[in-house]
Amino acid sequence: MSVASYLKEFCRPGWIKKFFAAKTAPLRAPAHFRDFPELTGNECTHCLECRMICPAPGAIDVVQRADGKWEPQIIRGHCFRCGYCVEICPEEVLASGDILAKRHEQNLAFTQEYAVLVNPKLCMGCGNCCTACPVNREIDPDMGAGGTSVSTDVLMRIEKGKNTVLHNDLCKGCKVCEDTCPNGAMHVARRVEAIQTEGP
Amino acid sequence: MTLLQTLKNAVRKRSIHVCYVNTGSCNGCDIEILACLSPRYDIEQYGIYVHNNPREADVILITGAMSAQWIDKLPDLWDKVPEPKAVVTIGNCPISGCAFNRPGALIDPPVSKYIPVTAAVPGCPPRPTEIISAILGVADILFENYETKTEEKP
């Protein structure tokens, strides 16, 4: 090929366009990609399941709009895109990628249990946890300031200068005891299990 | 705009030199940046070149949650970058500290406290496509009529 034919080829608009434009088209995220959760339009019941399961600090807030309806808000820059909030929401308020489709396909049901753990080495028996606990307050409104109670139905009470958990199954996982403990002796462990069920 | 200026803008937008700075990240975002170099995403076809030298860079990519050792070093590094320059933070860590922002952690996010951040890509980690589109978006603003911009500066 002569030099002239090369020059002619370089002047062809098709060649110039191909030479300067990016070769592979910008890749799009596939449909199953779990992006930041988005609202589906279902009504939020303010159960705060999404907030409780969220592993990222400060990633989700449930806010009340001006018309009185609640809605979850994902804060970008905090959210991991793990999709737990989408999976756990009983009303399917949030959607992300193929999570909801997978949940329907497998008929996933979630069970949760809480374990109230007390570190006896750190617990000094002040009773802050027992008096702050909202479950305790409902069962025994006359609970003493030191966390002592005559009732054995309460979730936990101070016995012999140490916090004793009597009914672990009553715990609702609010973690108020964890927040009010001055020594860091309380720990509320939450276990969520996804179970595949047979049909709806 | 003159023809020369149009040509300059077009050429500069296809020559973006990037330097990445890891201010204490878990390497998740660094691996996503690495994926941008791979044949599947191939950032060089968009004219983005990696030079891990701030004196050659136009765009600084920051990953990580700003560990204590970087607090005095990052503004120094930012001063060494020649104009026009921009910062793109990659991932959640430079914005919020992400999973590491717990009580007692030795990090001090956000990065925007120390240097001016032009764009932030949220995600833990963000997809390579999101990183590429952020860099290209910043470059469009950065190099557009750069000469006239510098004249306006005090």
Interface residues (C-beta under 8 A of the other chain):
Chain A: F20 A22 K23 T24 P26 L27 R28 A29 F33 F36 P55 A56 P57 G58 R76 G77 H78 C79 F80 R81
Chain B: R14 R40 Y41 D42 Q45 Y46 N92 I95 S96 G97 C98 A99 N101 R102 A120 P122 G123 C124 R127 P128 T129 I132 S133
